Amino acid sequence: MILQLFSLSFLAGIASAINLKVSSTGGNASSPLTYGLMFEDINHSGDGGIYAELINNRAFQGSREFPSTLEPWVPVGNAVFTLQNTSILLSSALPTSINVAPGPLSSNAKIGLLNPGWWGIDVKPQKYTGSFWALGSYKGYFTVKLQSNITDDVFASVDIPSSSQPGKWVEHTFELEPNLAASNINNTFVIEFDPGSGAVNFNLI
């Protein structure tokens, strides 16, 4: 035991005596053959991580290897989803949008789209700012909400008058500020609208 205590105190003495000096000049030359970038996107460490985005798959982007997808968006109400490359693009980099249309069963209930985020959304009493682009002739109100995915609790909600114009993409901005924090992260982001005016295309949410 005495030898062990002596060894620990000896090591502690060595550790406290080490000084490091870092120079801003000099150093070893890098090999001219070393170049490139390595980024391993494990567990959404890019989107939702380094890029702290709360919305999962906000612009329906894809590639030859990984085509555009509706995942993880979920229809609200009687909504029917379709991925579309409309003749009017939001931009050349964002050609694909989601078309949200009322389903075949007639209903006066609102329709829309729901996003669960990256393993949920941690709702806190703070300001959440965002926007979405809409294409269509809708003239009612869009309702944007942060709500529980387990209960009917709505932590923040705002009605946005539509500025949509036929044949033109229009941005709609919003702010949500919950009064209370959610008890867990199993929460979702929702956009709803009145189905009476027909379908609306959304992009870059």
C-alpha positions as CSV (number, residue, x, y, z in Angstrom):
1,M,0.0,0.0,0.0
2,I,2.8,2.4,0.9
3,L,4.6,1.6,-2.4
4,Q,1.3,2.3,-4.3
5,L,0.8,5.6,-2.6
6,F,4.4,6.6,-3.3
7,S,3.9,5.7,-7.0
8,L,0.8,7.7,-7.3
9,S,2.3,10.8,-5.7
10,F,5.4,10.4,-7.9
11,L,3.2,10.3,-11.1
12,A,1.2,13.3,-9.9
13,G,4.5,15.2,-9.5
14,I,5.5,14.4,-13.0
15,A,2.2,15.4,-14.5
16,S,2.2,18.8,-12.7
17,A,5.8,19.5,-14.0
18,I,4.9,19.2,-17.7
19,N,4.7,22.4,-19.7
20,L,3.7,22.6,-23.4
21,K,4.7,25.4,-25.7
22,V,2.8,25.7,-29.0
23,S,4.5,27.7,-31.8
24,S,2.5,29.4,-34.5
25,T,5.3,29.0,-37.0
26,G,7.5,26.2,-38.1
27,G,6.4,22.5,-37.9
28,N,6.7,19.7,-40.4
29,A,5.8,20.2,-44.1
30,S,2.8,18.3,-45.3
31,S,3.1,15.8,-48.1
32,P,2.0,17.1,-51.5
33,L,0.3,13.7,-51.9
34,T,-2.0,14.3,-49.0
35,Y,-5.3,15.9,-49.9
36,G,-9.0,15.5,-49.7
37,L,-11.7,15.5,-47.1
38,M,-13.2,12.7,-44.9
39,F,-16.6,13.1,-43.4
40,E,-18.5,10.1,-42.1
41,D,-22.2,11.0,-41.5
42,I,-23.0,8.6,-38.6
43,N,-26.3,9.1,-36.8
44,H,-27.1,12.3,-38.7
45,S,-24.0,14.1,-37.5
46,G,-24.3,16.4,-40.5
47,D,-27.9,17.3,-40.8
48,G,-29.3,17.6,-37.3
49,G,-25.8,17.7,-35.8
50,I,-23.1,20.0,-37.2
51,Y,-25.9,21.7,-39.2
52,A,-28.4,22.1,-36.3
53,E,-31.6,21.6,-38.3
54,L,-34.7,20.4,-36.5
55,I,-36.6,19.3,-39.7
56,N,-35.6,16.0,-41.2
57,N,-35.5,16.0,-45.0
58,R,-36.6,19.6,-45.4
59,A,-36.1,19.8,-49.1
60,F,-36.7,16.3,-50.5
61,Q,-33.2,16.3,-52.1
62,G,-31.8,13.1,-53.7
63,S,-29.2,11.7,-56.0
64,R,-28.7,8.8,-58.4
65,E,-27.7,6.6,-55.5
66,F,-30.3,7.9,-53.0
67,P,-33.4,9.2,-54.8
68,S,-35.7,11.9,-53.3
69,T,-37.9,10.5,-50.6
70,L,-40.9,11.4,-48.5
71,E,-39.4,9.9,-45.4
72,P,-40.0,10.8,-42.6
73,W,-43.0,13.1,-43.5
74,V,-46.4,11.8,-42.4
75,P,-49.8,13.0,-43.8
76,V,-52.1,14.9,-41.4
77,G,-55.9,14.4,-41.8
78,N,-57.0,13.2,-45.2
79,A,-53.9,14.4,-47.0
80,V,-52.3,12.5,-49.9
81,F,-48.6,13.0,-50.6
82,T,-46.8,13.1,-54.0
83,L,-43.2,14.0,-54.8
84,Q,-43.2,16.3,-57.8
85,N,-40.7,18.0,-60.1
86,T,-43.0,20.9,-61.1
87,S,-42.3,23.0,-64.2
88,I,-41.8,25.9,-61.9
89,L,-38.7,25.1,-59.7
90,L,-37.9,26.7,-56.4
91,S,-34.3,26.6,-57.7
92,S,-32.2,24.4,-60.0
93,A,-30.7,22.8,-56.8
94,L,-34.2,22.1,-55.3
95,P,-36.3,20.8,-58.1
96,T,-38.4,18.3,-56.0
97,S,-41.3,19.4,-53.8
98,I,-44.0,17.7,-51.9
99,N,-47.6,18.0,-53.2
100,V,-50.2,17.9,-50.3
101,A,-53.7,17.2,-51.6
102,P,-57.0,16.3,-50.1
103,G,-57.8,12.6,-50.3
104,P,-60.7,10.9,-52.0
105,L,-62.9,11.0,-48.9
106,S,-64.5,14.4,-48.5
107,S,-63.8,16.1,-45.2
108,N,-63.8,19.6,-43.8
109,A,-60.9,18.8,-41.4
110,K,-57.6,20.4,-42.0
111,I,-54.9,18.5,-43.9
112,G,-51.2,18.9,-43.8
113,L,-47.8,17.3,-43.2
114,L,-46.0,16.3,-40.0
115,N,-42.2,15.9,-39.4
116,P,-40.8,14.0,-36.4
117,G,-37.4,15.7,-36.6
118,W,-34.3,13.7,-35.8
119,W,-35.5,11.2,-33.2
120,G,-38.0,13.8,-32.0
121,I,-37.9,17.5,-31.3
122,D,-36.8,18.8,-27.9
123,V,-39.3,21.6,-27.2
124,K,-38.2,24.3,-24.7
125,P,-39.6,27.7,-23.8
126,Q,-37.5,29.6,-26.4
127,K,-38.1,31.2,-29.8
128,Y,-38.2,28.9,-32.8
129,T,-38.0,30.6,-36.2
130,G,-38.5,29.0,-39.5
131,S,-40.0,29.3,-43.0
132,F,-41.4,27.3,-45.8
133,W,-42.1,27.9,-49.5
134,A,-45.5,27.2,-51.0
135,L,-46.7,26.9,-54.6
136,G,-50.4,27.1,-55.4
137,S,-53.5,29.3,-55.2
138,Y,-54.4,28.7,-51.5
139,K,-55.9,31.8,-49.9
140,G,-56.6,30.7,-46.4
141,Y,-54.4,30.3,-43.4
142,F,-51.5,27.9,-42.7
143,T,-51.3,26.7,-39.1
144,V,-47.8,25.8,-37.9
145,K,-47.4,23.9,-34.7
146,L,-45.0,22.1,-32.3
147,Q,-47.0,19.3,-30.7
148,S,-46.6,16.1,-28.7
149,N,-46.5,12.9,-30.7
150,I,-48.0,11.0,-27.8
151,T,-50.8,13.3,-26.4
152,D,-52.9,16.1,-27.9
153,D,-50.7,18.7,-26.2
154,V,-49.8,21.7,-28.5
155,F,-46.8,23.6,-27.1
156,A,-46.9,26.4,-29.7
157,S,-49.1,27.3,-32.6
158,V,-49.4,30.2,-35.1
159,D,-51.7,31.0,-38.0
160,I,-50.1,32.5,-41.0
161,P,-52.1,34.1,-43.8
162,S,-51.3,32.6,-47.1
163,S,-49.4,34.7,-49.6
164,S,-49.5,31.9,-52.2
165,Q,-49.7,32.9,-55.9
166,P,-50.5,30.6,-58.8
167,G,-47.3,29.8,-60.8
168,K,-45.0,31.3,-58.2
169,W,-43.1,30.0,-55.2
170,V,-43.7,32.3,-52.1
171,E,-41.9,32.1,-48.8
172,H,-43.8,32.1,-45.5
173,T,-42.0,32.9,-42.3
174,F,-43.1,32.1,-38.8
175,E,-42.1,32.2,-35.1
176,L,-43.1,29.7,-32.4
177,E,-42.5,30.3,-28.7
178,P,-43.7,27.7,-26.3
179,N,-44.5,28.8,-22.8
180,L,-43.5,25.4,-21.2
181,A,-41.0,22.7,-22.0
182,A,-42.1,19.4,-23.2
183,S,-41.6,16.5,-20.7
184,N,-39.8,14.4,-23.5
185,I,-38.5,14.7,-27.0
186,N,-41.3,12.7,-28.7
187,N,-42.6,15.9,-30.4
188,T,-43.4,16.9,-34.0
189,F,-43.6,19.8,-36.3
190,V,-46.8,20.3,-38.2
191,I,-48.1,22.5,-41.1
192,E,-51.9,22.4,-41.7
193,F,-54.3,24.1,-44.1
194,D,-57.9,24.1,-45.2
195,P,-58.4,21.5,-48.0
196,G,-61.2,23.4,-49.7
197,S,-58.8,25.3,-51.9
198,G,-57.1,22.1,-53.3
199,A,-53.5,21.0,-53.3
200,V,-50.4,23.0,-52.2
201,N,-46.8,22.2,-53.0
202,F,-44.2,22.8,-50.2
203,N,-40.4,23.0,-50.3
204,L,-37.4,24.0,-48.2
205,I,-39.3,23.7,-44.9
